[in-house]
Amino acid sequence: MAKRRKRWLSYLLLLTMACGLVAWFAWRQLHGPGAAFKEESKLLFVPTGADLQTVVDSVMKLEAVTDEQAFRFVCERKHYGDRIKPGRYRVKRGMSMNALVNMLRAGDQEAVRVTFANIDHLHELAGRLGRALEPDSVAFLKALLDPAVAQEAGLSEETLISLFIPDTYELWWTTTPEQFIARMRTEHDRFWNNARTAKARDKGMTKAEVSTLASIVQAETVKDADAPVIAGVYLNRLRIGMPLQADPTVRFALGADSVSRVLHRDLDVASPYNTYRNRGLPPGPINMPEPRFIDAVLDAPKHEYLYFCARADLSGYSDFARTYEQHLVNARRYQRALNQRKIYR
């Protein structure tokens, strides 16, 4: 009897140890270190409309888990298949299977930092967004060119580009074109605070007109010190009814953004953007002006300059003049510098 009892106790001990070992392996599989890739982290993309199989395939391809059946078991246990949330997720090395499913189930995705600057046309913006976010560039461009978008923003087709303030924004990878536009309207209104709006009003300009002039200033210089002075030159010309005669508007009218030197024959191009033939501001911005150039217009100092010309040392700075005679001296000096360097276009 004692031997039988001892034998049963031995069997019970072995069974307990076996169950404990199974439980330990199960716990380690679910909660222990996973995602055994070499990198610190990898990005997992779950597209809109994805089913569980799509997620499983992506997770396995990413090497975020090593046991597909165990991953499916955890997903089913947590009812993840019914709660799939699209997004851009960061899987860290060593992340457990349980933590991974919890992150996906909660939709705890990582935002995308999208920067846009040096943009001349809305199709360039659409392309940049299409490369960074889930919707493609065609979807973004279609939304941006929808006449209702400009109408709702109180802008025209020509001035719509002024709605977008160049900066770095954090967006969800799943951001739709409509959500992006709504976000940009919020950012535009935040940028145009009471102080900036009052400055524009003091200059007798609308926000879109300020952006239009800022786009010309941006195309004229990269020097922050010169930008407000150049803005002042154009404001002086507008005040006295003098044509702006801005070379960047001619390049825009020609559709030749790469042209570095505007020739005399180019000045006759028939376009409402040609500020040699038309007085006042062009119909809209010729690029997407950065905040510093908008502020350059708003903070333009009062002076008597009516002319400016790039310096002959090609430093990027400008020489300013009150009279046309002095301007001709500066311009000829600059033209000689271009000819010496064989810069003809």
C-alpha positions as CSV (number, residue, x, y, z in Angstrom):
1,M,0.0,0.0,0.0
2,A,2.8,2.4,0.9
3,K,4.7,1.5,-2.3
4,R,1.5,2.2,-4.4
5,R,0.9,5.5,-2.6
6,K,4.5,6.5,-3.2
7,R,4.3,5.6,-6.8
8,W,1.1,7.7,-7.3
9,L,2.8,10.6,-5.6
10,S,5.7,10.3,-8.0
11,Y,3.3,10.2,-11.0
12,L,1.5,13.3,-9.6
13,L,4.8,15.1,-9.1
14,L,5.9,14.3,-12.7
15,L,2.5,15.4,-14.0
16,T,2.6,18.7,-12.0
17,M,6.1,19.3,-13.3
18,A,5.0,18.6,-16.9
19,C,2.0,20.9,-16.6
20,G,4.2,23.6,-15.1
21,L,6.7,23.2,-17.9
22,V,4.0,23.4,-20.6
23,A,2.6,26.5,-18.8
24,W,6.0,28.1,-18.7
25,F,6.6,27.5,-22.4
26,A,3.2,28.9,-23.2
27,W,3.8,32.0,-21.0
28,R,7.2,32.5,-22.5
29,Q,5.8,32.2,-26.0
30,L,3.1,34.8,-25.3
31,H,4.9,37.2,-22.9
32,G,8.6,36.4,-23.3
33,P,11.0,38.2,-25.7
34,G,9.9,37.9,-29.3
35,A,10.6,39.9,-32.5
36,A,14.1,38.4,-32.9
37,F,15.2,40.6,-35.9
38,K,18.5,42.4,-35.7
39,E,17.2,46.0,-36.0
40,E,16.1,48.0,-33.0
41,S,12.7,48.2,-34.5
42,K,10.7,47.6,-37.7
43,L,7.6,49.2,-39.2
44,L,4.5,47.1,-39.7
45,F,1.9,48.5,-42.1
46,V,-1.7,47.3,-41.7
47,P,-3.7,48.7,-44.7
48,T,-7.3,49.9,-44.5
49,G,-9.7,46.9,-45.0
50,A,-7.1,44.3,-44.0
51,D,-8.3,41.0,-42.7
52,L,-6.5,38.7,-40.2
53,Q,-4.7,36.7,-42.8
54,T,-3.2,39.9,-44.2
55,V,-2.0,40.9,-40.8
56,V,-0.6,37.4,-40.1
57,D,1.3,37.4,-43.4
58,S,2.7,40.8,-42.7
59,V,3.8,39.9,-39.2
60,M,5.5,36.7,-40.3
61,K,7.2,38.5,-43.2
62,L,8.5,41.1,-40.8
63,E,9.8,38.3,-38.5
64,A,7.9,39.9,-35.6
65,V,6.8,36.4,-34.4
66,T,8.2,32.9,-35.0
67,D,5.1,30.8,-34.4
68,E,2.2,31.6,-36.7
69,Q,-0.2,29.2,-34.9
70,A,0.5,30.7,-31.5
71,F,0.1,34.2,-33.0
72,R,-3.3,33.2,-34.5
73,F,-4.3,31.7,-31.1
74,V,-3.6,35.0,-29.3
75,C,-5.4,37.0,-32.0
76,E,-8.5,34.8,-31.7
77,R,-8.3,34.8,-27.9
78,K,-8.3,38.6,-27.9
79,H,-10.9,38.8,-30.7
80,Y,-8.4,40.9,-32.7
81,G,-9.8,39.6,-36.0
82,D,-13.0,41.6,-35.4
83,R,-11.1,44.7,-34.4
84,I,-8.4,45.2,-36.9
85,K,-7.3,48.8,-37.0
86,P,-5.2,50.0,-40.0
87,G,-2.1,52.0,-39.3
88,R,1.7,52.3,-39.2
89,Y,3.0,50.4,-36.2
90,R,6.5,50.2,-34.8
91,V,7.5,46.8,-33.6
92,K,10.5,46.9,-31.3
93,R,13.0,44.1,-31.1
94,G,12.1,41.7,-28.3
95,M,8.4,42.7,-28.2
96,S,6.3,39.8,-26.9
97,M,3.6,38.3,-29.0
98,N,1.0,39.4,-26.4
99,A,2.3,43.0,-26.4
100,L,2.2,43.0,-30.2
101,V,-1.4,41.9,-30.4
102,N,-2.4,44.4,-27.7
103,M,-0.7,47.2,-29.7
104,L,-2.5,46.2,-32.9
105,R,-5.8,45.7,-31.1
106,A,-5.6,49.1,-29.5
107,G,-4.6,50.8,-32.8
108,D,-1.6,52.3,-31.1
109,Q,0.1,53.4,-34.3
110,E,3.0,55.7,-34.8
111,A,2.5,59.1,-36.5
112,V,4.4,60.0,-39.7
113,R,6.4,63.2,-39.8
114,V,5.6,64.9,-43.1
115,T,7.7,67.9,-44.2
116,F,6.8,69.9,-47.2
117,A,8.7,73.0,-48.5
118,N,10.1,74.2,-51.8
119,I,6.8,73.4,-53.5
120,D,5.6,75.3,-56.6
121,H,2.5,73.4,-57.5
122,L,-0.2,71.3,-55.8
123,H,0.7,68.2,-57.7
124,E,4.1,68.3,-56.0
125,L,2.4,68.4,-52.7
126,A,0.2,65.5,-53.7
127,G,3.3,63.5,-54.7
128,R,5.0,64.1,-51.4
129,L,1.9,63.1,-49.4
130,G,1.4,60.0,-51.6
131,R,4.9,58.8,-50.8
132,A,4.4,59.3,-47.1
133,L,0.8,58.2,-46.4
134,E,-1.5,55.4,-47.3
135,P,-3.6,57.1,-50.0
136,D,-1.7,57.6,-53.3
137,S,-0.8,60.8,-55.0
138,V,-3.8,60.6,-57.4
139,A,-6.2,60.5,-54.5
140,F,-4.6,63.5,-52.9
141,L,-4.4,65.5,-56.1
142,K,-8.1,64.8,-56.9
143,A,-9.1,66.1,-53.5
144,L,-6.8,69.2,-53.8
145,L,-8.2,70.1,-57.2
146,D,-11.8,69.7,-56.1
147,P,-13.4,73.2,-56.6
148,A,-15.3,72.8,-53.4
149,V,-12.1,72.8,-51.4
150,A,-11.1,76.3,-52.5
151,Q,-14.7,77.5,-52.2
152,E,-15.1,76.3,-48.6
153,A,-11.8,77.9,-47.7
154,G,-12.8,81.2,-49.2
155,L,-10.1,81.0,-51.9
156,S,-9.9,80.7,-55.6
157,E,-8.3,78.0,-57.7
158,E,-5.2,80.3,-58.1
159,T,-4.9,81.1,-54.4
160,L,-5.7,77.7,-53.0
161,I,-2.0,76.9,-52.6
162,S,-1.8,79.6,-49.9
163,L,-4.0,77.4,-47.7
164,F,-1.0,75.2,-47.0
165,I,1.7,76.5,-44.7
166,P,5.1,74.7,-45.2
167,D,6.2,73.0,-42.1
168,T,6.7,69.5,-40.5
169,Y,3.5,67.9,-39.4
170,E,2.7,64.7,-37.6
171,L,0.0,62.8,-39.4
172,W,-1.4,59.3,-39.1
173,W,-0.4,57.0,-42.0
174,T,-4.1,56.4,-42.6
175,T,-4.9,60.1,-43.0
176,T,-7.3,60.6,-45.9
177,P,-7.1,63.5,-48.3
178,E,-10.2,65.0,-46.7
179,Q,-8.7,64.7,-43.3
180,F,-5.4,66.3,-44.5
181,I,-7.2,69.3,-46.0
182,A,-9.2,69.8,-42.8
183,R,-6.0,69.6,-40.8
184,M,-4.4,72.2,-43.1
185,R,-7.3,74.6,-42.7
186,T,-6.8,74.3,-38.9
187,E,-3.1,75.0,-39.3
188,H,-3.7,77.9,-41.6
189,D,-6.1,79.5,-39.2
190,R,-3.6,78.9,-36.3
191,F,-0.8,80.5,-38.3
192,W,-2.9,83.5,-39.3
193,N,-3.4,84.7,-35.7
194,N,-4.7,88.1,-34.7
195,A,-1.3,89.7,-34.9
196,R,-0.6,88.6,-38.5
197,T,-4.1,89.3,-39.6
198,A,-3.9,92.8,-38.2
199,K,-0.5,93.4,-40.0
200,A,-2.1,92.3,-43.3
201,R,-5.0,94.6,-42.8
202,D,-2.7,97.5,-42.0
203,K,-1.1,97.0,-45.4
204,G,-4.5,96.8,-47.1
205,M,-3.9,93.2,-48.2
206,T,-5.8,90.0,-47.8
207,K,-4.1,86.9,-46.5
208,A,-4.0,85.4,-50.0
209,E,-2.5,88.6,-51.4
210,V,0.2,88.5,-48.7
211,S,1.0,84.9,-49.6
212,T,1.1,85.8,-53.3
213,L,3.7,88.6,-52.7
214,A,5.6,86.3,-50.2
215,S,5.8,83.7,-53.0
216,I,7.5,86.2,-55.2
217,V,9.9,87.3,-52.5
218,Q,10.7,83.6,-51.8
219,A,11.6,83.1,-55.4
220,E,13.8,86.2,-55.4
221,T,16.1,85.4,-52.5
222,V,17.2,82.9,-49.9
223,K,18.7,85.5,-47.7
224,D,16.6,86.3,-44.6
225,A,18.2,89.7,-44.3
226,D,17.2,90.8,-47.8
227,A,13.6,89.3,-47.8
228,P,11.9,92.1,-45.9
229,V,13.7,94.8,-47.9
230,I,12.7,93.2,-51.2
231,A,9.1,92.9,-50.0
232,G,9.3,96.6,-49.2
233,V,10.4,97.3,-52.8
234,Y,7.4,95.5,-54.2
235,L,5.0,97.2,-51.7
236,N,6.4,100.5,-52.9
237,R,5.7,99.6,-56.5
238,L,2.2,98.5,-55.7
239,R,1.6,101.7,-53.8
240,I,2.5,104.0,-56.7
241,G,1.0,101.7,-59.4
242,M,4.3,100.6,-60.9
243,P,4.4,97.1,-62.4
244,L,6.1,94.6,-60.1
245,Q,8.4,93.5,-63.0
246,A,9.3,90.4,-61.1
247,D,11.4,87.9,-63.1
248,P,10.1,84.8,-61.1
249,T,6.6,85.5,-62.3
250,V,7.8,85.4,-65.9
251,R,9.5,82.1,-65.2
252,F,6.3,80.8,-63.7
253,A,4.3,82.1,-66.8
254,L,6.8,80.3,-69.1
255,G,6.6,77.1,-67.0
256,A,10.3,77.2,-66.9
257,D,11.2,76.9,-63.3
258,S,14.8,75.8,-64.2
259,V,15.5,79.0,-66.1
260,S,18.0,81.0,-64.1
261,R,18.2,84.1,-66.4
262,V,15.1,85.8,-67.9
263,L,15.9,87.3,-71.3
264,H,14.3,90.4,-72.8
265,R,12.2,88.3,-75.3
266,D,10.7,86.4,-72.3
267,L,9.1,89.5,-71.0
268,D,6.4,89.5,-73.7
269,V,4.8,86.2,-72.7
270,A,1.1,86.5,-72.6
271,S,0.0,85.5,-69.1
272,P,-1.8,87.1,-66.2
273,Y,1.3,86.0,-64.2
274,N,3.6,88.2,-66.3
275,T,4.1,91.2,-64.0
276,Y,6.0,93.0,-66.7
277,R,2.8,93.3,-68.8
278,N,0.3,93.4,-66.0
279,R,0.1,95.8,-63.1
280,G,-0.6,94.6,-59.5
281,L,-0.2,91.2,-58.1
282,P,-0.5,88.1,-60.2
283,P,-3.7,85.9,-59.7
284,G,-2.1,83.8,-57.0
285,P,1.1,82.6,-55.4
286,I,3.8,81.2,-57.8
287,N,4.9,78.8,-55.1
288,M,4.0,77.7,-51.6
289,P,5.6,80.5,-49.5
290,E,7.3,79.6,-46.2
291,P,6.3,81.3,-43.0
292,R,9.5,83.4,-42.9
293,F,8.6,85.0,-46.3
294,I,5.1,85.7,-45.3
295,D,6.4,87.4,-42.2
296,A,8.9,89.3,-44.4
297,V,6.0,90.8,-46.2
298,L,4.1,91.6,-43.0
299,D,7.2,93.1,-41.4
300,A,8.6,94.8,-44.4
301,P,10.3,98.1,-43.4
302,K,9.4,101.4,-44.9
303,H,12.1,102.7,-47.3
304,E,12.4,104.5,-50.6
305,Y,13.9,101.7,-52.7
306,L,12.1,100.9,-56.0
307,Y,14.7,98.6,-57.5
308,F,17.0,95.8,-56.5
309,C,19.4,93.5,-58.3
310,A,21.5,90.5,-57.4
311,R,25.0,91.4,-56.5
312,A,27.8,90.8,-59.0
313,D,29.7,88.6,-56.5
314,L,26.8,86.1,-56.9
315,S,26.7,85.8,-53.1
316,G,22.9,85.7,-53.2
317,Y,22.5,89.1,-51.6
318,S,21.0,92.1,-53.5
319,D,21.9,95.7,-54.2
320,F,19.1,98.2,-53.7
321,A,18.5,101.5,-55.5
322,R,16.1,104.4,-55.3
323,T,16.6,105.5,-58.9
324,Y,16.5,103.7,-62.2
325,E,19.9,105.1,-63.2
326,Q,21.5,103.6,-60.1
327,H,19.7,100.3,-60.8
328,L,21.1,100.2,-64.3
329,V,24.6,100.5,-62.9
330,N,23.9,97.6,-60.6
331,A,22.2,95.5,-63.2
332,R,25.0,95.9,-65.8
333,R,27.5,94.9,-63.2
334,Y,25.5,91.8,-62.5
335,Q,25.0,91.0,-66.2
336,R,28.7,91.2,-66.8
337,A,29.3,88.7,-64.0
338,L,26.8,86.3,-65.6
339,N,28.4,86.6,-69.0
340,Q,31.9,86.0,-67.6
341,R,30.6,82.8,-66.0
342,K,28.8,81.9,-69.3
343,I,25.4,81.8,-67.6
344,Y,22.9,82.5,-70.4
345,R,19.7,80.8,-69.3
